[in-house]
């Protein structure tokens, strides 16, 4: 899971995000996001530490994925300050993709027989979740996300009044 390690590194960078300014709502949001990304890093570490020879590896993985999905849902429900308004839609998309990923992982592993197609689809939704979380990290660091099929349109001020545009044909974005 090299992508998980990359995601872990990105999560670690999130810890560098510090509360600044006098806006209490902004400070609270930044603290909540620090909490979220700290917990995400913990889930990443726990999932990567699962003993692949263990009889309980599937139960452990599904448990961590369920808990991570709950945290993503919590994060998506946070009140997003105007300074980071573009994050709101990304958080909602991350939540939707993670819910789909978790449902498919359960389908893949809990049926009478392993369902490889469901697992592959689950991995794709999980990757979509991670892409959106990486975009959120980038935005919270005051940068504009870059990637294939992604552009940023600014209406007012940097990050506060803009939105991400995604090509309709891009599955990863």
Secondary structure, DSSP 4 states (H G I P E B T S, - for coil): -HHHHHHHHHHHHHTT----SS-HHHHHHHHHHHHHHHHHHHHHHHHHT--TT-TTHHHHHHHHHHHHHHHHHHHHTSPPPGGGHHHHHHHHHHHHHHHHHHHHHHHHHHSSS--HHHHHHHHHHHHHHHHHHHHHHHHHTT-----TTEEEE-SSSTTTS-EEEE-TT-S--
